[in-house]
Amino acid sequence: MTSLTVNEVYAIGAPIILSMILLEVLISNLRNKAWYKKGDTLCTTGLLTGNILMSFSVKGLILAFHFYLYQFRIIDLASIVPLWVMWLLTFVLIDLIFYVYHRLSHRVRFLWAIHMSHHSSEEMNFAVSFRQAWFGPLSKVPFFMVMPLIGFDPTIIAVAGVISTLWGIVGHTQIVNKLGPLEYLFNTPSHHRVHHGSNPEYIDKNYGNLFIIWDKMFGTFEPEKAPVTFGLVNNVNTFNPVRITFMGWISMIKDMRAAKNFKEFCLHFFGPPNTKTRSGSF
């Protein structure tokens, strides 16, 4: 077990994050960059509110589910490796699973319908990291349930998951340039700006959260070269968080209802997003 709790991580991280946002706003104003726009920020607040409400509704159930699965663990890692190794392995595996989940969220239409809201902003700032999908906490469950089954402590998973999520905030900024040797291992702001780009060469690249090594291993890495155009191929043109949350689902259901056969029906749900559904213009 660990003496660090999820609430303690939030208590430490929240003031740091708030300070980062205030600093970025100050730098934006000093440089006349207008990185923060009222409508976009309000939309982010709406999406974040829905995500928080969903998280509070299910996080206790998810943790209980992990403890239930932990009873059937294949390996008792806690009795084999030191605590610090357990922590290290937890961070690494969380990031690998996130890579798989994130990549599928761009390549499977029903997952993209959930995830698209995170990419709906045409801005790039620390606040954009809070533009989280309302149904994201649910869509992650089938992916991360493997961890307690193979012997990872649910408490450590929960704390390490929050820390990893907080690291993800760091990548959403334009005030940090490339970070030298750190670029080889970590998913830096430069790498994550690419992920939010609609430039043809940047689409579906750099899925990692903490590490960039998975993208380099599995062929989805792209360095930041050309200036990044943030947002979707064709943007949503709305700041309504409810519309952004459900527009992908509405389009998908319409296509499924119009399907000519069962195969086509399944492809509209499990297949890759097409040009229209990738754009967010419905």
N, C-alpha and C positions, 0 to 999 in steps of 0.2 A: 504494500500500500504506500501512499504518499501523504505527507503532512500538508502539502499545498492543495488548496481547494479551488474549484472553479470561481467562486465568489471572490477569493483573494486575487486571482489572476485578473478578473474584471476590475477590481478595486485599484490594482496597480496600473493596469493598462489604460483605463478610461482617462485619467488626467493626462497621460502621455499623448494619447490620440487627440484629445481636445487641443492640447498645446500645438501639436503638429498641424492641425487644421487652421488654427488661428495664425500660426506662422506662415502657412501657405497663402492664406487670405491677404496677409500683410505684404508678402513678397509679390503676390499677384497685383495688388494695387500700386506698389512702388514701381513695378515694371510695366504698368498699364496693359496687362495681359487679359484681364477679365476672365480668369479661369473659373470663377464662380458666377453663375447666373441664377436669378431668383427662381424662375419657373423650374429649371432643372433641379435645383436643390430641394424645392418643395416636393417635387415628384419623388426624389430619392427618399425624402422623409416618409412619404406615404408608403413606398415599397418596403422601407425598413420597418415601419410600424406593423404591417401585415406579417412580415417575416418574424418579428419578435413575438407577436401574439401566437403565431403557429408554434414557434420554438418553445415558449412557455407552456403551451398546451400539451406538447408531446415529449419534451426532453426527459421528464421523469419516467414516462413509459418506456422511452428508448433506453435509458440507463437501466431500468428494471429488466428489460428484455436482454440487455447485454449480460447482466448478472445471471439471468436464467441460463443463457447460452454458455456462460463461463463454467457452469457445473459440468458440462459435457466436453470441456476442452480436451483436445487431442494430446497436447503437451503441457506439462506443468512448468512453464518457463520460470516462474518465481523461485522454484527450488533448484533451478539449473544455473541461472545467470545472476550476477550481481544487480542491485537495483539500478545503478547508473547505466548498465548495459540494457536493462529493460526499458529505461527511458529513451535511450538512443535508438533502439530498435523500434520503439513505438512511433517516434517522430518519423523515421525512415519509412515505415510501412504505411502510416497515415498518408504520407506524401505520395507514395506509389499508388495507393488505392484512390486517392484524390485525382491523380493523373488519369487513371482509367475512367473514373466517374466523369471527370471534366471533359475528357476527349469524347466519350459516348454522348455527353450532353450537347455536343456540337454535331454529332453524326447520327443520332437517333431522334426522329422527329418529335415524339411525345416528350422526351427529355429536353429537347431544344425549346419546346413550347414553354417549359418551366424556366429554363435558364436564360432565355432571350432577354428578359427584363434587365438582367445585369449589364447587357451590352447595348441597351437602348439609349444611353446617354451619348451625346456628341461632345461631351466634355471629358477631361481627364484630371481628376483631383482626388485628394484623400476621401472626400465625401462620397465619390462615386463607388468606392469600395463597399459602402453601406446600401447600395442599390441591389438588394438581395431578393431573390424569388420567394414568393409567399409559400410555395410548396416545396422549396428546396430541402427543408429539414426532413420531409417524408421521403423524397426521392433518393436521399443518401443512404437510407436504412439498409436496403438489400446489399449495398456494396461494403459497408463498414461492419456488418454483422459477422463477417469472417474473422475479425480480429479476436473477439473473446473465444471463438470456437477453436482457434489455434493456440490459445494460451495467454493472450494479453489481458492484463488486469483492467477491468472496465473503468475503475477510478482513474488510473493513469491515462487511459484512452480519452476520457472526458476532459481532463486537464490539458493534456498535450494537444487535443483537438482545438481547444480554445486558444492556446498559445499560437498554434499554426494559423488559425483564423486571423488573429491579431497581426501576425507577420504579413498576411495577405494585404492588409491595409497599406503597408509601406510601399508596395509596388504601384499604387495608383497616384502617381504624381508626375509633374513635368519639371519640378525644381531640382531634381537630382539627375545628374548626367551619368555616364558610365562609371563603374566602380572598380576598374582595374582587374586585379586577379579574382575578385569576388564574382565577376561575370562568368567565370568558368564553372562554378559550382552552384551558385544560388540564383533564384529567380529574382533578379534585380528590377528596379523601376524601368530600366531600358528594355529588358526582356518583356516585361508585362505590358508596356506601352504597345509593343508589337501585337500582343494578343488582342488588344482592344482596337486594332486598326482595321479599317475596311479596304486598305490597299490590297490589290489582288495577291501580292506576294506575302501578305501578312495574315490572310484569312486562315483560320484553323491551325495556328501555330502557337507554340509556347504555352502548354497547358499546365505546367507545374505550378505549385504554390510556394513551397519553401525551396526546393531544389530545381535546377534546370537540367540535371543529368538525365532524367527520364526522356525529355524531349530530344536530347542529343543521342540517346541510346535507340529510340524508337522512330527517329526520322521526322520529328515534328518541330525541330528547332529552326528559328530564323532570327538572325541578328538585326538590330535596328540600324538601318542605313538611310533610306529615304524618310523624309518627314512623315509622321503618322497622321492619317485622317481618321479621327475617332468616330465610333458609331457603327451602324449597320450599313450594308450595301445601299439600301434605300431606307431611310430612317422613318421612325414611327410617326413623327410630326405631331406628337401629343405629349402633354405633361400629366395626363390622367393616369394614375397608377393602377386603377381598376381595369381600364381599357388595355393598358400595356400587359397586365397580368394574364388577361384572358384572350387577347387577340389571336395568339398562336393556337389556342385550343379551338376557338371558333372556326378558324380557317381549316384546321385539321378535321374537325367533325363534319364540316361541309364537304370536304373531299372524300371522307369515308362514306358519307351518305350517298355520294354520287358514284361510288366505285361500281365497276361493271361485274366484278367477281370477287371471291373471297381473297384471292392472292393480292389483288389490287387494294382491297380493304386493309389487309395486314400491312402492306407496304406503306400506306398512308400513315400508319401508326408507328411501325417499327423501322421503316426505311429512313434514308437520309433526308434532311430538309431539302426541298427544291429551291430554285432561285427566289420564288415568291415568298416562301416561308422563311428563308434566310434573311430576307430584306426587312420583314416586319411591316410591310405595306399590305394591309388587308382591306 
